[in-house]
Amino acid sequence: MAEHVSKLRQPLVPEDRTYKQMSEDVLDTLERKPTKAWLAGFSISVLFLTIGLIVIGYQIATGIGVWGLNKTIGWSWDITNFVFCVGIGHAGTLISAILLIFRQRWRTAINRAAEAMTIFAVACAGLFPLIHMGRPWLAYFVFPYPNTLGPLWVNFKSPLLWDVFAISTYLTVSLVFWYMGLLPDLATVRDRTKSKFRKAIYGALSFGWNGSTRTWHHFEVLSLILAGLATPLVLSVHTIVSFDFATSVIPGWHTTIFPPYFVAGAIFSGFGMVLTLLIITRKVMNWENYITVGHVEAMCKVIILTGTMVGLAYGTEFFIAWYSGNPYERYAFVNRAFGPYWWAYWTMISCNVISPQFFWFKKLRRNMTFVFIITIFVNIGMWFERFVIITTSLHRDFLPSSWAMYSPTWVEIWTFIGTFGLFFTLFFLFIRLLPGIAVAEVKSVKRYGQKGDKPVNVIA
Amino acid sequence: MSDNKNDKTCGTSCGCGTPVEGYWQNVEDKLPTEAKTQEFADGEFDSFSIKKDRRSFLKIMGFSVSALPLTGCVKIPVRKAIPYLEKQATQYPGVANYFATTFKGNPVMIKVREGRPIKAEGNKLSVATEGGTDAQIQASILDLYDSNRLRSAYVDGKAVEWDEFDKKLKSAISEQSGKKVLVTREVTSPSEIKLINEFKDSMGFDHVVYEPVSRYGIYKANEKAFGAFAPNTYFLEDADTIVSFGADFLGTFGNNVQQSADYSKRRVPTNPKGLNKHIHVEALMSLTGSNADHRYTRSVKSQREVLTNVYASIAGDSSAKAKLSEADQKLADFVVKELKASKSSVLMSDDNNVDVQVMVAAINKALGNYGNTVKVVKTEAVYANDEQFNKLVEDMNAGKIGTAMFLGTNPAYNFHAPKTFVEGLKKVGIRVSFALAADETSTLCNFVAPDNHAYETWSYNMGVEGEVSFTQPVIQPLFGSRMATETLMALMDKEGSFHDYMKANWKNSFSPSNGISVFENFWNKALHDGVMQVSSMFSEASYGSVNASSSAKAVKAIKYGKGLNVVTYQKFAIQDGDMANNPLLHEMPDPITKATWDNYIMVSPSFAKANNIKSGDVVKVETESYNVTLPAAVIPGVEANTVAVAVGYGRTQSGKVGTGMGANAFPFVTFANGSFDYNTSFGKLSKTGAHRGLALSQTSMSMHGRDIVRETTLEKFESDKGAGNKPKMKLPQIYPVHHQLQEGHQWAMAIDLNTCTGCSTCVIACNTENNVPVVGRTEVHRRRDMHWMRIDRYFAGDEQEPETVHMPMLCQHCENAPCENVCPVLATVHSSDGINQQVYNRCIGTRYCANNCPYKVRRFNWFNYDHSDEYARLALNPDVSIRSRGVMEKCSFCMQRIQEGKLKAKRERRELQPGDIETACQQSCPTNAIVFGDMNDKNSPIAKMLENPRTYTVLEELNVKPRVNYMVKVRNKSKEEV
């Protein structure tokens, strides 16, 4: 144990590790054979992915009617899953971009995995707008490509079109940011490997990184620029997703509070998912020295903040529904809490508003098992939040003659499970093939809070 | 390249394309001489052999590859085009012809495109129906194309030619001993009656008239009172007060189309004659009852008791007066007071008991209604006789009948004791059926002579109000069928066609009148118009005398069973079940229950509560002789001790749609006091524990206090024409009006909620006009019905005595349409004449538009719906495209009709006039509740309706500015009620 000198700062890397040891800790997994646990997890993920693909194929071949939707409820699990996936894809970029700009150096240990998760989640999210279409083979109609169809082009007034741009921009910037951050570590892998084959591949992937001051300089400047670009995107993506609902006329959707409420919810669910994954990863990969209890605790604090914001939004919605005097609006919210889908609403409230409140207690924040359980609740709660917003608003809107109920079919359920299959397949591949922690960046904070710590501006 | 010596330019930059030496003009020029002269001469395959040099090989290859796409530009000849070698003078491809004919007694016009009948519409020349139709008329085209129809005559189950059939049947009849009977439905065509009489005389047959749902009680009562075995004809336009005891006169009782038209005229509150007052007493919720000003739920027994006391008071027969329960006596007093207070009135009952109908006749007589609001008109038509048919079944079982022919009748299904009938039929030697498609009776017959569909038939019909309507074929018989009348003629060895026979009859009785002196002119006009006033063929009977007092005693003496009263009724769509193979009718939501595809057991909310029954719970209703197991439907307005089951279901032989749908309720009918009694079975109900959810198009019953259907009472309306039309909520508007939606034609619609009866005829009219797919029970149960037009039904008030409102709901064509701005690909856009358009080819199916529609009128194609039946396909409207799966669709304001009307006016070089364009729903409506037109044409009915203080738009606070307007419902409520 290194000599701990700072009274104010907890060290970010508690154990005294040499740079070489740090590289080994992180990159070892890439260089040895896969463990049984990895193989088992990967196989299950691929199995679910395969079933998911078969089910989607069946749905596309037969028609969207194999889902449980009807004339009143045109969206339910599909868009719930979409918003849920976009939401969990919020933490990564927030950690890497916003925390970078705010110089939160603790982010270095977790940003790589969180960003990877973001990208995989957005990829999963992108699936749903595609397969929820009645004619997905014409999905290219949503792109403003030059054509000969005369006045038939895209509708720039439609929030769905904004989604197309928002999601694709977000995915692109996140991907570039993530990949750019990988470069020094990929170079390290390249330099460490003895196999020619791997050397060639990682060599190509690292874009000829040579570790010179000049290279580092470029790297840092680019990081800052991309962080600047990505920061507004973190806020804009879910703002625009919320417009899908906020710009409509349906009571329960037609709400000006949605943009901040959705962004808070997204960060909330994103951190929930990051924690779920990292608590397992740090254990399985023996990264407890890098992803420390302090990291988990910091993220728990973000969860309390955003969870409470979400709770405030829930309350505000109810207040405004009453205050507006609009009978449709009032009914929509009473129906949410006490209508046929009351169980979904109260699941959402318990998971999202009540469960994070336990994090006020430091002891609980530092108990990994407890945190893990709460993050699972957060994930469930945030899925239900979207289900509640989408389904309960649609199922009873203006004219009671059209009121209806919805329940998913096996196709929808397996599509959702298949999405998790895709997500975890990608995550397992990532853990196996790429450095799961940004080693180069963690090295820069090795002496943080310890004797001789001088701010080393690796980034910014 | 070998050709680089040819690389010369024109020398100018003119781009004129003038040939310059060396520039090749076609591919052959480009080929080296050797290739041109030799390789092709050697035969095509040689040219590809490798013995040639590599270069020429490459050139040939290049040529082939570049020539290949060119072959794609060649027009492939259309192989199955059939030229108009003999085009008829009136037929143009793409232009519809209309032919007048008659369906089930109602004058209709059939729209024919390129020889195919595709739609039935009302005949506006008819003074009776005034262009109105009903659901069965609208759905009838699909029956014409029913691929289940028989393709030839059958003898002992073997298909035979007609000549052979005639020979075999003739010899069989002549060899068969025993009595011979011809059973038909009611026949209203004098020529057919004449032919049947000739058939009776020459072949020695008896003629028995049988109706599964008969009005024998009325006919018999009229025979007693008027000496005329004939129905009542009601003239509801002249009635200030209408009192109905169970008579569903807007739906299934009497001439519903004519009655609806007349009734609705007096439902317009501005009618100078005033709003009529409609009092309805019934045991179950009917379409007509749901439109009443005062509706009372009473058991069948109570109805008879109340009616007896009403009779006693009005006819002054104090001996008939009985002591009733307080509520019933109050009701009787109320009815008497209202009847006596009004200048003209009518009282009717659907009771098939002769004594009850004698009392009804005595009441109407005492009120002076005969000749004014109700008439008994004598014609040559023959009507159902329950006693005779019941006797026939007895004779059959006794083995007295040798030959029985069933024309248009299917007693093996709809006789109240089908087993007895079938047993009897087995004892009949020669059994002949004229069924169009195999049915329960025809499958038991050894001779089957399939009749033509009405649209392939010549006939005419004695209508109401002195009107004769003609039936003429609009297409050659599609299958190997033959008109039943011609089969009869063939059996009599009568020469010629039935057309000639009936024309000759008309010619014999023809006398020049109305400026028509030549018979052919008369005949052509008759067939062209389809209807003609021939009052000489109708004569009004006058009331003689009848002992109503003894009838009243007889009614009081009727013994009722114990337990639950099981009543049967007809649903507006399926009626007696003869069109049970029609999917359009099955998928039409019932106007009251909103259920499709099934029958069910209607129970009252109080009974359901007491017995813990929920809608969809499968229950068993049993009487001593029969039982059915069906899902329950808990419906307000059903009498507490009554359960109701619709007849017309449970067909065992009815084609792929009708067979096995629901359960047969006809065996609950009894034969009592000389007539079929549809209402007086008694039994019990038990739960089976199973559940079968009803396929409902609407599940919520109440309006939840929302400002959707606005209504007021006549009293309030008289002091304020805008009564009841105050919006509950008005939100400020910040958006400017659409300037582009001010000029030119601007289409709009207005629906009068006071005249709309909720009958749902428009729903089927819209289906057939717009090729709306039928999706089946499972899909409706999943709330995926595709109807572009639906009728919302809401109940209010007490569960036993509810008030009902109906509201047709279709795309509102909002000026600020919420569906339009959310579509990412502009698949739904606004036209400059104010129509919200759906571009099917552009739609990718995000369903956002449907989600964002406040009226939920958009319909999504969840699957590729079936249009594969090669006959049913012929009924599709060629002007409307079939939608593929994954595409949104909805009401287009009948865009194709608008276009047709505009083009017609343009061709005739005139302005578009009101009435040039009628939407399908508007055309079909029997009560003219729907008005459509250009709101910028200030003289048009629509523009006037938009200025009516009763007019409003639904959810106007959303500022979506719908183009569909509704008019406040005005109820004529008495101050004092029961």
Interface residues (C-beta under 8 A of the other chain):
Chain A: T62 G63 I64 G65 G68 L69 N70 K71 T72 G74 W75 P129 H132 M133 G134 R135 P136 L138 A139 F141 V142 P151 L152 W153 V154 N155 K157 S158 P159 L160 L161 V164 D244 T247 S248 V249 I250 N326 P327 Y328 Y331 L394 D397 F398 L399 P400 S401 S402 W403 A404 M405
Chain B: Q698 T699 S700 S702 M703 H704 G705 R706 I708 K728 M729 E779 R782 R783 R784 D785 R790 D792 R793 Y794 M807 M809 P818 N821 V822 C823 P824 V825 L826 V839 R842 C843 I844 G845 T846 R847 Y848 A850 N851 N852 P854 Y855 K856 R858 R859 F860 N861 W862 F863 N864 S884 R885 G886 V887 M888 V954 L955 L958 V960
